[in-house]
Amino acid sequence: MKKLLIILMIIFIAGCSNSRRLTKQYEKNHQLRGYASWYGKEFHKKLTASGERYNIRDYTAAHKTLKFGTMVEVINLKNGNSVKVKINDRGPFVAGRVIDLTPKAFKKLAPLDEGVVPIKILILDDDNTFRYKK
């Protein structure tokens, strides 16, 4: 039982250190802190840059440079709330903003009427990335 606990702790620690390592490596050349906003109904069911259909009820996001399929955690720096999302689109295209979320994802950080919140991004997994769909 003790050996199993030790093995599980090692796996957990290794998993945590991997996401921090990915985030630090990526942050050297890319911005992972700034402001998050949301985009909604006018894009619902339209194709995203990855080829997937945008769905306002999914936990997805737009980022300028992260690979499509990358899983990230977005943390609101004002209140500590966080949400996990998959990158499937490009944007935002407004100065200072680093990520656009679906309304459902943004609601996990703050009420929609706040519009924009200060955030930091942690990269959780970039193993399931994919290229543009044809």
MITIPA-497371 format. One record per atom (N, C-alpha, C): residue in one letter; residue number from 1; x, y, z. Coordinates in pm, 1 decimal, always signed. Layout:
// residues N
{residu A&num NUM&x X&y Y&z Z}
...
***
This chain:
// residues 134
{residu M&num 1&x +81.9&y -119.4&z +0.0}
{residu M&num 1&x +0.0&y +0.0&z +0.0}
{residu M&num 1&x +86.5&y +126.1&z +0.0}
{residu K&num 2&x +192.9&y +121.4&z +79.9}
{residu K&num 2&x +282.3&y +236.5&z +89.8}
{residu K&num 2&x +353.4&y +261.7&z -42.9}
{residu K&num 3&x +394.2&y +152.9&z -110.9}
{residu K&num 3&x +460.4&y +165.2&z -240.8}
{residu K&num 3&x +366.7&y +227.7&z -343.1}
{residu L&num 4&x +241.5&y +186.3&z -341.5}
{residu L&num 4&x +142.2&y +240.8&z -434.6}
{residu L&num 4&x +124.4&y +390.2&z -411.7}
{residu L&num 5&x +118.6&y +431.0&z -287.2}
{residu L&num 5&x +104.0&y +573.2&z -254.7}
{residu L&num 5&x +224.1&y +652.8&z -305.5}
{residu I&num 6&x +343.3&y +599.2&z -287.2}
{residu I&num 6&x +464.4&y +666.4&z -333.8}
{residu I&num 6&x +464.5&y +678.2&z -485.6}
{residu I&num 7&x +426.5&y +571.9&z -554.2}
{residu I&num 7&x +420.5&y +573.6&z -701.0}
{residu I&num 7&x +319.9&y +677.2&z -749.2}
{residu L&num 8&x +203.3&y +681.7&z -688.2}
{residu L&num 8&x +101.6&y +779.8&z -726.0}
{residu L&num 8&x +149.8&y +921.8&z -701.4}
{residu M&num 9&x +221.1&y +944.6&z -594.0}
{residu M&num 9&x +274.0&y +1078.1&z -565.7}
{residu M&num 9&x +377.0&y +1119.1&z -670.7}
{residu I&num 10&x +462.4&y +1025.4&z -711.4}
{residu I&num 10&x +563.2&y +1056.0&z -813.2}
{residu I&num 10&x +496.0&y +1090.5&z -945.1}
{residu I&num 11&x +394.4&y +1013.7&z -984.0}
{residu I&num 11&x +321.3&y +1041.1&z -1108.3}
{residu I&num 11&x +254.8&y +1177.5&z -1101.5}
{residu F&num 12&x +194.2&y +1209.7&z -988.7}
{residu F&num 12&x +128.0&y +1338.9&z -972.1}
{residu F&num 12&x +228.4&y +1453.6&z -983.1}
{residu I&num 13&x +339.8&y +1441.2&z -914.5}
{residu I&num 13&x +442.5&y +1546.7&z -917.0}
{residu I&num 13&x +498.2&y +1563.0&z -1058.0}
{residu A&num 14&x +523.1&y +1451.8&z -1125.8}
{residu A&num 14&x +575.1&y +1458.7&z -1262.9}
{residu A&num 14&x +474.7&y +1527.5&z -1354.7}
{residu G&num 15&x +348.4&y +1499.4&z -1337.9}
{residu G&num 15&x +244.4&y +1562.7&z -1419.3}
{residu G&num 15&x +236.7&y +1711.8&z -1395.0}
{residu C&num 16&x +247.6&y +1752.5&z -1270.4}
{residu C&num 16&x +243.7&y +1895.4&z -1237.6}
{residu C&num 16&x +364.8&y +1968.3&z -1292.3}
{residu S&num 17&x +480.3&y +1908.1&z -1278.3}
{residu S&num 17&x +600.7&y +1976.0&z -1324.8}
{residu S&num 17&x +600.8&y +1989.8&z -1476.2}
{residu N&num 18&x +539.6&y +1895.0&z -1547.1}
{residu N&num 18&x +534.3&y +1902.5&z -1693.1}
{residu N&num 18&x +455.4&y +2025.0&z -1738.4}
{residu S&num 19&x +341.6&y +2053.0&z -1675.5}
{residu S&num 19&x +262.2&y +2168.4&z -1718.2}
{residu S&num 19&x +335.4&y +2298.4&z -1686.2}
{residu R&num 20&x +404.1&y +2305.1&z -1573.2}
{residu R&num 20&x +480.7&y +2425.8&z -1541.3}
{residu R&num 20&x +594.7&y +2444.5&z -1640.4}
{residu R&num 21&x +660.0&y +2334.1&z -1676.5}
{residu R&num 21&x +771.3&y +2340.9&z -1771.0}
{residu R&num 21&x +721.3&y +2388.9&z -1906.6}
{residu L&num 22&x +609.5&y +2333.7&z -1953.6}
{residu L&num 22&x +552.4&y +2376.5&z -2081.6}
{residu L&num 22&x +518.8&y +2525.1&z -2078.3}
{residu T&num 23&x +456.1&y +2569.0&z -1969.5}
{residu T&num 23&x +416.0&y +2708.7&z -1958.2}
{residu T&num 23&x +538.4&y +2799.9&z -1958.1}
{residu K&num 24&x +640.5&y +2766.5&z -1879.5}
{residu K&num 24&x +760.0&y +2852.3&z -1873.0}
{residu K&num 24&x +831.9&y +2858.5&z -2006.7}
{residu Q&num 25&x +845.2&y +2744.2&z -2075.4}
{residu Q&num 25&x +911.0&y +2743.6&z -2206.1}
{residu Q&num 25&x +833.2&y +2829.7&z -2305.1}
{residu Y&num 26&x +703.0&y +2815.4&z -2306.3}
{residu Y&num 26&x +620.3&y +2888.8&z -2401.2}
{residu Y&num 26&x +617.9&y +3037.6&z -2369.3}
{residu E&num 27&x +616.6&y +3070.0&z -2240.5}
{residu E&num 27&x +604.6&y +3209.1&z -2197.8}
{residu E&num 27&x +728.2&y +3292.2&z -2234.1}
{residu K&num 28&x +841.2&y +3225.6&z -2258.9}
{residu K&num 28&x +961.7&y +3299.0&z -2297.8}
{residu K&num 28&x +940.1&y +3377.9&z -2426.7}
{residu N&num 29&x +862.2&y +3322.7&z -2518.9}
{residu N&num 29&x +841.9&y +3385.5&z -2649.8}
{residu N&num 29&x +698.5&y +3428.7&z -2677.4}
{residu H&num 30&x +606.6&y +3397.8&z -2589.2}
{residu H&num 30&x +465.3&y +3426.9&z -2613.3}
{residu H&num 30&x +401.0&y +3481.3&z -2486.9}
{residu Q&num 31&x +300.1&y +3560.9&z -2505.5}
{residu Q&num 31&x +231.1&y +3622.3&z -2392.4}
{residu Q&num 31&x +123.8&y +3528.3&z -2337.1}
{residu L&num 32&x +134.6&y +3495.5&z -2208.6}
{residu L&num 32&x +35.3&y +3411.5&z -2141.7}
{residu L&num 32&x -27.9&y +3483.7&z -2023.5}
{residu R&num 33&x -9.3&y +3613.9&z -2017.9}
{residu R&num 33&x -74.6&y +3698.8&z -1917.8}
{residu R&num 33&x -131.5&y +3819.7&z -1989.8}
{residu G&num 34&x -243.1&y +3866.3&z -1942.7}
{residu G&num 34&x -307.1&y +3980.9&z -2005.0}
{residu G&num 34&x -454.2&y +3981.3&z -1970.5}
{residu Y&num 35&x -537.4&y +3995.1&z -2072.6}
{residu Y&num 35&x -681.3&y +4002.8&z -2049.8}
{residu Y&num 35&x -755.6&y +3900.3&z -2134.0}
{residu A&num 36&x -860.8&y +3845.3&z -2074.1}
{residu A&num 36&x -948.9&y +3752.0&z -2144.4}
{residu A&num 36&x -1081.6&y +3821.3&z -2170.5}
{residu S&num 37&x -1139.8&y +3788.0&z -2284.4}
{residu S&num 37&x -1273.5&y +3836.2&z -2319.1}
{residu S&num 37&x -1351.7&y +3715.8&z -2371.4}
{residu W&num 38&x -1472.4&y +3740.2&z -2417.2}
{residu W&num 38&x -1552.6&y +3631.8&z -2473.5}
{residu W&num 38&x -1613.6&y +3676.0&z -2604.7}
{residu Y&num 39&x -1643.9&y +3576.5&z -2687.7}
{residu Y&num 39&x -1712.5&y +3606.2&z -2813.9}
{residu Y&num 39&x -1825.2&y +3506.8&z -2829.4}
{residu G&num 40&x -1935.3&y +3550.9&z -2895.1}
{residu G&num 40&x -2055.8&y +3472.5&z -2882.3}
{residu G&num 40&x -2138.9&y +3444.4&z -3003.3}
{residu K&num 41&x -2266.2&y +3480.3&z -2990.4}
{residu K&num 41&x -2371.9&y +3432.7&z -3078.8}
{residu K&num 41&x -2346.3&y +3454.0&z -3227.1}
{residu E&num 42&x -2285.7&y +3565.2&z -3265.8}
{residu E&num 42&x -2267.4&y +3591.4&z -3409.0}
{residu E&num 42&x -2172.9&y +3491.4&z -3474.5}
{residu F&num 43&x -2093.3&y +3418.3&z -3393.7}
{residu F&num 43&x -2000.9&y +3319.1&z -3448.5}
{residu F&num 43&x -2049.3&y +3175.4&z -3428.9}
{residu H&num 44&x -2159.4&y +3158.3&z -3354.6}
{residu H&num 44&x -2210.5&y +3024.4&z -3323.2}
{residu H&num 44&x -2233.6&y +2943.1&z -3450.9}
{residu K&num 45&x -2180.0&y +2822.6&z -3452.9}
{residu K&num 45&x -2190.7&y +2724.7&z -3562.1}
{residu K&num 45&x -2105.8&y +2758.3&z -3684.7}
{residu K&num 46&x -2031.8&y +2868.6&z -3680.7}
{residu K&num 46&x -1941.9&y +2900.2&z -3792.2}
{residu K&num 46&x -1810.5&y +2825.7&z -3770.4}
{residu L&num 47&x -1736.5&y +2805.6&z -3878.7}
{residu L&num 47&x -1609.5&y +2735.2&z -3868.1}
{residu L&num 47&x -1505.0&y +2820.9&z -3797.6}
{residu T&num 48&x -1429.3&y +2757.6&z -3708.3}
{residu T&num 48&x -1316.2&y +2824.3&z -3643.8}
{residu T&num 48&x -1193.5&y +2805.6&z -3733.0}
{residu A&num 49&x -1084.7&y +2866.9&z -3695.6}
{residu A&num 49&x -960.7&y +2854.6&z -3772.9}
{residu A&num 49&x -910.2&y +2710.7&z -3777.2}
{residu S&num 50&x -946.3&y +2629.1&z -3678.6}
{residu S&num 50&x -902.4&y +2489.2&z -3675.8}
{residu S&num 50&x -988.0&y +2399.8&z -3764.9}
{residu G&num 51&x -1101.5&y +2452.0&z -3809.3}
{residu G&num 51&x -1193.5&y +2371.3&z -3888.9}
{residu G&num 51&x -1311.0&y +2317.0&z -3808.6}
{residu E&num 52&x -1305.1&y +2329.2&z -3676.4}
{residu E&num 52&x -1417.7&y +2289.1&z -3592.6}
{residu E&num 52&x -1525.2&y +2396.6&z -3597.3}
{residu R&num 53&x -1646.9&y +2357.8&z -3566.9}
{residu R&num 53&x -1756.2&y +2455.2&z -3557.3}
{residu R&num 53&x -1753.0&y +2518.5&z -3418.9}
{residu Y&num 54&x -1767.9&y +2651.2&z -3416.1}
{residu Y&num 54&x -1772.4&y +2723.2&z -3289.7}
{residu Y&num 54&x -1905.0&y +2694.3&z -3221.7}
{residu N&num 55&x -1898.8&y +2663.0&z -3093.5}
{residu N&num 55&x -2019.0&y +2634.4&z -3016.6}
{residu N&num 55&x -2011.5&y +2713.5&z -2886.5}
{residu I&num 56&x -2106.9&y +2803.0&z -2865.6}
{residu I&num 56&x -2105.7&y +2888.5&z -2746.3}
{residu I&num 56&x -2121.3&y +2808.7&z -2617.1}
{residu R&num 57&x -2160.2&y +2680.8&z -2626.6}
{residu R&num 57&x -2179.4&y +2596.9&z -2508.4}
{residu R&num 57&x -2060.1&y +2506.9&z -2477.9}
{residu D&num 58&x -1951.5&y +2517.9&z -2555.4}
{residu D&num 58&x -1831.6&y +2437.0&z -2532.6}
{residu D&num 58&x -1730.5&y +2514.2&z -2448.7}
{residu Y&num 59&x -1635.8&y +2440.4&z -2395.0}
{residu Y&num 59&x -1523.6&y +2501.1&z -2323.7}
{residu Y&num 59&x -1405.5&y +2509.0&z -2421.2}
{residu T&num 60&x -1410.5&y +2609.2&z -2508.3}
{residu T&num 60&x -1304.8&y +2629.6&z -2606.9}
{residu T&num 60&x -1262.9&y +2776.0&z -2605.9}
{residu A&num 61&x -1151.8&y +2803.8&z -2678.5}
{residu A&num 61&x -1098.7&y +2939.7&z -2677.6}
{residu A&num 61&x -1018.4&y +2968.5&z -2802.5}
{residu A&num 62&x -998.4&y +3098.4&z -2825.8}
{residu A&num 62&x -913.4&y +3146.0&z -2934.7}
{residu A&num 62&x -786.7&y +3204.5&z -2874.4}
{residu H&num 63&x -672.9&y +3166.8&z -2931.3}
{residu H&num 63&x -543.8&y +3221.2&z -2890.1}
{residu H&num 63&x -461.9&y +3243.8&z -3016.4}
{residu K&num 64&x -376.6&y +3344.6&z -3015.4}
{residu K&num 64&x -302.5&y +3380.2&z -3137.3}
{residu K&num 64&x -200.2&y +3275.7&z -3179.7}
{residu T&num 65&x -134.8&y +3207.9&z -3085.3}
{residu T&num 65&x -22.2&y +3121.4&z -3123.4}
{residu T&num 65&x -23.8&y +2979.2&z -3069.2}
{residu L&num 66&x -98.7&y +2949.7&z -2964.8}
{residu L&num 66&x -99.9&y +2812.9&z -2912.3}
{residu L&num 66&x -154.9&y +2717.4&z -3017.4}
{residu K&num 67&x -97.9&y +2596.1&z -3023.6}
{residu K&num 67&x -141.5&y +2497.2&z -3121.8}
{residu K&num 67&x -286.2&y +2457.0&z -3096.0}
{residu F&num 68&x -359.1&y +2432.9&z -3204.5}
{residu F&num 68&x -496.8&y +2384.6&z -3192.0}
{residu F&num 68&x -496.9&y +2251.5&z -3117.2}
{residu G&num 69&x -591.7&y +2238.6&z -3025.0}
{residu G&num 69&x -602.2&y +2117.7&z -2944.1}
{residu G&num 69&x -532.8&y +2128.6&z -2809.9}
{residu T&num 70&x -451.3&y +2232.3&z -2790.1}
{residu T&num 70&x -383.1&y +2250.4&z -2662.7}
{residu T&num 70&x -485.2&y +2277.2&z -2553.0}
{residu M&num 71&x -471.4&y +2207.9&z -2441.5}
{residu M&num 71&x -557.4&y +2230.1&z -2325.8}
{residu M&num 71&x -487.2&y +2326.9&z -2231.6}
{residu V&num 72&x -559.7&y +2431.0&z -2190.4}
{residu V&num 72&x -503.6&y +2531.4&z -2100.2}
{residu V&num 72&x -599.5&y +2557.6&z -1985.1}
{residu E&num 73&x -543.6&y +2608.6&z -1877.1}
{residu E&num 73&x -624.5&y +2657.4&z -1766.2}
{residu E&num 73&x -610.0&y +2808.3&z -1765.2}
{residu V&num 74&x -722.0&y +2877.6&z -1764.6}
{residu V&num 74&x -723.8&y +3023.0&z -1760.8}
{residu V&num 74&x -765.8&y +3064.1&z -1620.0}
{residu I&num 75&x -684.8&y +3147.9&z -1555.5}
{residu I&num 75&x -709.0&y +3186.5&z -1416.7}
{residu I&num 75&x -734.8&y +3336.6&z -1409.3}
{residu N&num 76&x -848.1&y +3373.6&z -1351.0}
{residu N&num 76&x -883.6&y +3513.6&z -1328.9}
{residu N&num 76&x -796.9&y +3566.2&z -1214.1}
{residu L&num 77&x -715.6&y +3666.3&z -1240.0}
{residu L&num 77&x -624.0&y +3719.7&z -1138.6}
{residu L&num 77&x -694.5&y +3804.3&z -1032.3}
{residu K&num 78&x -819.0&y +3845.1&z -1057.8}
{residu K&num 78&x -892.7&y +3925.4&z -959.4}
{residu K&num 78&x -958.0&y +3838.5&z -851.9}
{residu N&num 79&x -1011.8&y +3722.9&z -891.8}
{residu N&num 79&x -1087.5&y +3642.7&z -795.3}
{residu N&num 79&x -1038.7&y +3498.5&z -780.9}
{residu G&num 80&x -941.4&y +3455.8&z -860.8}
{residu G&num 80&x -887.2&y +3320.4&z -849.1}
{residu G&num 80&x -967.4&y +3212.3&z -920.3}
{residu N&num 81&x -1082.8&y +3247.8&z -977.1}
{residu N&num 81&x -1161.6&y +3148.9&z -1050.5}
{residu N&num 81&x -1084.4&y +3101.0&z -1172.7}
{residu S&num 82&x -1108.5&y +2975.9&z -1212.1}
{residu S&num 82&x -1037.2&y +2922.6&z -1327.8}
{residu S&num 82&x -1127.9&y +2834.0&z -1411.8}
{residu V&num 83&x -1084.0&y +2811.3&z -1535.7}
{residu V&num 83&x -1157.4&y +2724.9&z -1627.2}
{residu V&num 83&x -1056.9&y +2657.7&z -1719.2}
{residu K&num 84&x -1085.4&y +2532.9&z -1756.9}
{residu K&num 84&x -1001.1&y +2459.5&z -1851.0}
{residu K&num 84&x -1069.1&y +2461.4&z -1987.3}
{residu V&num 85&x -992.1&y +2496.7&z -2090.1}
{residu V&num 85&x -1047.2&y +2506.9&z -2225.4}
{residu V&num 85&x -950.4&y +2448.6&z -2327.7}
{residu K&num 86&x -1004.3&y +2416.7&z -2443.7}
{residu K&num 86&x -924.2&y +2369.2&z -2556.1}
{residu K&num 86&x -911.5&y +2481.7&z -2657.7}
{residu I&num 87&x -791.5&y +2502.8&z -2709.1}
{residu I&num 87&x -769.0&y +2604.8&z -2811.3}
{residu I&num 87&x -813.2&y +2548.7&z -2946.1}
{residu N&num 88&x -909.8&y +2618.0&z -3011.0}
{residu N&num 88&x -954.7&y +2572.3&z -3143.7}
{residu N&num 88&x -975.5&y +2686.8&z -3242.2}
{residu D&num 89&x -930.7&y +2807.3&z -3204.6}
{residu D&num 89&x -951.2&y +2921.8&z -3293.1}
{residu D&num 89&x -836.7&y +3021.1&z -3274.5}
{residu R&num 90&x -831.0&y +3120.2&z -3363.3}
{residu R&num 90&x -729.3&y +3225.2&z -3355.9}
{residu R&num 90&x -793.5&y +3356.0&z -3310.4}
{residu G&num 91&x -717.5&y +3433.3&z -3238.5}
{residu G&num 91&x -763.3&y +3559.9&z -3184.7}
{residu G&num 91&x -711.0&y +3571.2&z -3043.8}
{residu P&num 92&x -748.6&y +3667.9&z -2968.1}
{residu P&num 92&x -826.5&y +3785.5&z -3003.6}
{residu P&num 92&x -740.8&y +3885.4&z -3081.4}
{residu F&num 93&x -807.2&y +3977.6&z -3145.2}
{residu F&num 93&x -738.8&y +4076.8&z -3227.0}
{residu F&num 93&x -757.2&y +4217.7&z -3172.1}
{residu V&num 94&x -754.0&y +4227.6&z -3038.9}
{residu V&num 94&x -763.9&y +4354.9&z -2968.3}
{residu V&num 94&x -640.9&y +4366.4&z -2879.4}
{residu A&num 95&x -574.4&y +4479.1&z -2880.8}
{residu A&num 95&x -451.5&y +4498.8&z -2803.6}
{residu A&num 95&x -473.1&y +4466.6&z -2655.8}
{residu G&num 96&x -379.5&y +4392.6&z -2597.4}
{residu G&num 96&x -384.1&y +4358.9&z -2455.3}
{residu G&num 96&x -459.3&y +4231.9&z -2422.6}
{residu R&num 97&x -541.4&y +4185.8&z -2514.1}
{residu R&num 97&x -617.2&y +4062.8&z -2489.1}
{residu R&num 97&x -537.5&y +3944.0&z -2541.4}
{residu V&num 98&x -531.3&y +3838.5&z -2460.3}
{residu V&num 98&x -452.0&y +3722.4&z -2500.2}
{residu V&num 98&x -535.7&y +3599.4&z -2529.9}
{residu I&num 99&x -661.9&y +3598.9&z -2487.7}
{residu I&num 99&x -746.2&y +3482.4&z -2513.4}
{residu I&num 99&x -892.1&y +3525.3&z -2519.1}
{residu D&num 100&x -965.7&y +3466.2&z -2613.5}
{residu D&num 100&x -1111.3&y +3482.9&z -2623.5}
{residu D&num 100&x -1175.1&y +3349.6&z -2587.1}
{residu L&num 101&x -1272.6&y +3353.9&z -2499.2}
{residu L&num 101&x -1339.3&y +3233.3&z -2451.0}
{residu L&num 101&x -1483.4&y +3227.8&z -2500.5}
{residu T&num 102&x -1539.4&y +3109.2&z -2498.9}
{residu T&num 102&x -1682.8&y +3097.7&z -2522.7}
{residu T&num 102&x -1754.2&y +3158.7&z -2402.0}
{residu P&num 103&x -1879.6&y +3201.4&z -2418.5}
{residu P&num 103&x -1953.1&y +3255.5&z -2303.5}
{residu P&num 103&x -1959.0&y +3157.0&z -2185.9}
{residu K&num 104&x -1979.1&y +3028.3&z -2216.5}
{residu K&num 104&x -1987.1&y +2927.4&z -2109.4}
{residu K&num 104&x -1857.2&y +2923.0&z -2029.3}
{residu A&num 105&x -1743.6&y +2928.9&z -2098.5}
{residu A&num 105&x -1614.3&y +2925.6&z -2029.9}
{residu A&num 105&x -1590.5&y +3055.2&z -1951.9}
{residu F&num 106&x -1623.1&y +3169.4&z -2012.4}
{residu F&num 106&x -1601.1&y +3298.1&z -1946.2}
{residu F&num 106&x -1680.8&y +3307.0&z -1816.4}
{residu K&num 107&x -1801.8&y +3251.6&z -1814.7}
{residu K&num 107&x -1887.0&y +3255.9&z -1694.9}
{residu K&num 107&x -1821.8&y +3187.0&z -1575.4}
{residu K&num 108&x -1728.3&y +3094.8&z -1599.6}
{residu K&num 108&x -1656.0&y +3029.8&z -1489.9}
{residu K&num 108&x -1556.4&y +3127.2&z -1425.6}
{residu L&num 109&x -1515.8&y +3229.4&z -1500.6}
{residu L&num 109&x -1421.2&y +3328.4&z -1449.4}
{residu L&num 109&x -1489.9&y +3448.2&z -1386.5}
{residu A&num 110&x -1598.5&y +3494.8&z -1452.5}
{residu A&num 110&x -1667.0&y +3617.0&z -1408.3}
{residu A&num 110&x -1800.5&y +3627.0&z -1483.0}
{residu P&num 111&x -1890.7&y +3714.2&z -1436.2}
{residu P&num 111&x -2015.5&y +3735.7&z -1510.3}
{residu P&num 111&x -1985.8&y +3794.5&z -1648.9}
{residu L&num 112&x -2067.9&y +3758.7&z -1746.0}
{residu L&num 112&x -2047.6&y +3806.1&z -1883.4}
{residu L&num 112&x -2043.6&y +3958.2&z -1892.5}
{residu D&num 113&x -2120.0&y +4027.1&z -1807.9}
{residu D&num 113&x -2124.3&y +4172.9&z -1819.2}
{residu D&num 113&x -1992.9&y +4240.3&z -1777.2}
{residu E&num 114&x -1900.2&y +4164.0&z -1713.5}
{residu E&num 114&x -1767.3&y +4220.1&z -1687.1}
{residu E&num 114&x -1690.4&y +4237.2&z -1817.2}
{residu G&num 115&x -1716.1&y +4149.2&z -1913.0}
{residu G&num 115&x -1658.8&y +4163.8&z -2046.5}
{residu G&num 115&x -1513.6&y +4126.3&z -2062.9}
{residu V&num 116&x -1426.7&y +4182.2&z -1979.1}
{residu V&num 116&x -1282.8&y +4159.1&z -1989.0}
{residu V&num 116&x -1227.1&y +4144.7&z -1847.9}
{residu V&num 117&x -1142.5&y +4042.9&z -1827.2}
{residu V&num 117&x -1081.9&y +4021.9&z -1695.6}
{residu V&num 117&x -932.1&y +3994.1&z -1709.7}
{residu P&num 118&x -851.8&y +4034.7&z -1609.1}
{residu P&num 118&x -709.0&y +4004.8&z -1612.0}
{residu P&num 118&x -686.3&y +3856.3&z -1582.9}
{residu I&num 119&x -601.2&y +3792.5&z -1662.8}
{residu I&num 119&x -582.2&y +3647.6&z -1649.6}
{residu I&num 119&x -436.2&y +3608.3&z -1666.8}
{residu K&num 120&x -410.3&y +3483.3&z -1628.3}
{residu K&num 120&x -287.3&y +3415.6&z -1668.3}
{residu K&num 120&x -329.2&y +3279.2&z -1721.7}
{residu I&num 121&x -247.6&y +3225.2&z -1810.6}
{residu I&num 121&x -277.0&y +3097.6&z -1876.0}
{residu I&num 121&x -170.5&y +2996.5&z -1835.5}
{residu L&num 122&x -214.9&y +2876.6&z -1796.9}
{residu L&num 122&x -125.1&y +2764.3&z -1772.4}
{residu L&num 122&x -150.8&y +2660.1&z -1880.9}
{residu I&num 123&x -45.9&y +2612.5&z -1944.5}
{residu I&num 123&x -60.7&y +2507.8&z -2045.6}
{residu I&num 123&x -68.6&y +2373.8&z -1973.5}
{residu L&num 124&x -178.8&y +2301.5&z -1992.8}
{residu L&num 124&x -198.2&y +2173.2&z -1926.3}
{residu L&num 124&x -150.1&y +2056.9&z -2011.7}
{residu D&num 125&x -181.7&y +2061.0&z -2141.8}
{residu D&num 125&x -149.8&y +1948.3&z -2228.9}
{residu D&num 125&x -143.5&y +1995.9&z -2373.1}
{residu D&num 126&x -31.6&y +1971.0&z -2437.1}
{residu D&num 126&x -21.9&y +2003.5&z -2579.4}
{residu D&num 126&x +3.7&y +1878.9&z -2663.3}
{residu D&num 127&x -26.9&y +1761.6&z -2606.3}
{residu D&num 127&x -7.3&y +1634.9&z -2677.0}
{residu D&num 127&x -117.3&y +1605.1&z -2778.4}
{residu N&num 128&x -234.4&y +1663.9&z -2762.1}
{residu N&num 128&x -347.8&y +1632.3&z -2849.8}
{residu N&num 128&x -371.4&y +1739.1&z -2954.1}
{residu T&num 129&x -264.6&y +1804.7&z -2994.5}
{residu T&num 129&x -280.9&y +1911.2&z -3092.8}
{residu T&num 129&x -310.6&y +1853.0&z -3229.1}
{residu F&num 130&x -368.4&y +1933.3&z -3315.0}
{residu F&num 130&x -402.2&y +1887.6&z -3449.2}
{residu F&num 130&x -384.4&y +2000.9&z -3547.9}
{residu R&num 131&x -380.1&y +1967.9&z -3672.8}
{residu R&num 131&x -363.3&y +2068.7&z -3777.6}
{residu R&num 131&x -502.4&y +2103.4&z -3833.6}
{residu Y&num 132&x -501.9&y +2200.4&z -3923.3}
{residu Y&num 132&x -627.1&y +2240.2&z -3986.5}
{residu Y&num 132&x -698.6&y +2119.9&z -4047.1}
{residu K&num 133&x -826.4&y +2115.8&z -4032.4}
{residu K&num 133&x -905.7&y +2012.0&z -4098.2}
{residu K&num 133&x -931.7&y +2057.1&z -4241.6}
{residu K&num 134&x -940.2&y +1964.0&z -4332.1}
{residu K&num 134&x -967.9&y +1996.1&z -4473.8}
{residu K&num 134&x -1111.7&y +1964.1&z -4505.4}
***
